[in-house]
């Protein structure tokens, strides 16, 4: 049994530990000696979020041991040290006790992961419905919560709509917090709360939609992606390559950065573009797009169909009169003079498009550009094909 203790605490090996946890006698020894809870910090340090899986393995043989002290681990879940398997492992404690813990500890939910877990795990939604006011009043991501309530036919949508229309602080927090971690107090201290609020109100007014009609459509690597009428609004943290040379394939729009009032660094970025068709992209040749950028000495490391769309309008900026933002904040180092037309294909997200020089700086090694590109799994095949085409082209020239 000493070997099991070593695997848990001092000499982690997930594969070997998993085999031991399939032996009932081993699990009994862990529970009888309270090895798991007593050493939880060391176990989490060794196994990270996989600790949740270890809990599930133990619960298979001794669920009572896991349930007796499981709520004490709830803070680890909210800190991201345990994943959703933790909620599944403790499911038989009952949704009421989980909600009771949240309420007694005044927990504010930063996202909807827990709420989604509860909906998926518990068929009986009675306790969730009876406590829906708690979730509405203590969840930052109201737009996401609203979608879940609609999808599961749970009351509370009207109350959320009322909050989004009238409580501007909660609306702005919902739009900005997910990718920046900026609270209302920080936004006000940095004197950018009103900028975001007025920008969103202005967009909604020009698009003739209510604030509660705003939709959260995605969360990118740097930004929270929202739809306001026919416009796409991205609000997020500082990007690695925000000022990039423009290209006809980039979806046109405003891109801007807001610096801290107290230190010389960017704390918020915004981008406003038109909506595009992302439903009919089956026949798009990604390699041709990759090659087109590569010929311009640009490297697109996030080349996949989720990042492309078909123009519903010519690729221009249609909203030059929006207030409260810098009218010259294009976020590009050059002007795009070639305008693609309705029906053409554009790239929606250029956060991961780099010049050759920028790309090499990311690796900071002595390898060739081609070798470094080929080491990126998402584009290795594209680069192989690109180099092959270059060789074939040179042969034809000779």
Secondary structure, 3 states (H helix, E strand, C coil): CHHHHHHHHCCCCHHHHHHHCCCHHHHHHHHHCCHHHHCHHHHHHHHHHHHHHHHHHHHCCCHHHHHHHHHHHHHHHHCCCCCCHHHHHCHHHCHHHHHHHHHHCCCCECCCHHHHHHHHHCCCCHHHHHCHHHHHHCECCHHHHHHHHHHCCCCCHHHHHHHHHHCHHHHHHHHHHHHHCCCHHHHHHCCCHHHHHHHHHHHHHHHCCCHHHCEEEEECCCEEEEEECCEEEEEECCCCCCCECCCCCECCEEEEEEECCCCCCEEEEEEEEECEECCCCCCCCHHHHHHHHHHCCEEECCCCHHHEEEECCCCCCCCCCCCCCCCCCCCECCCCCCCCCCCCEEECCCCCEEEHHHHHHHHCCCCCHHHHHHCCCCCHHHHHHHHHHHHHHHHHHC
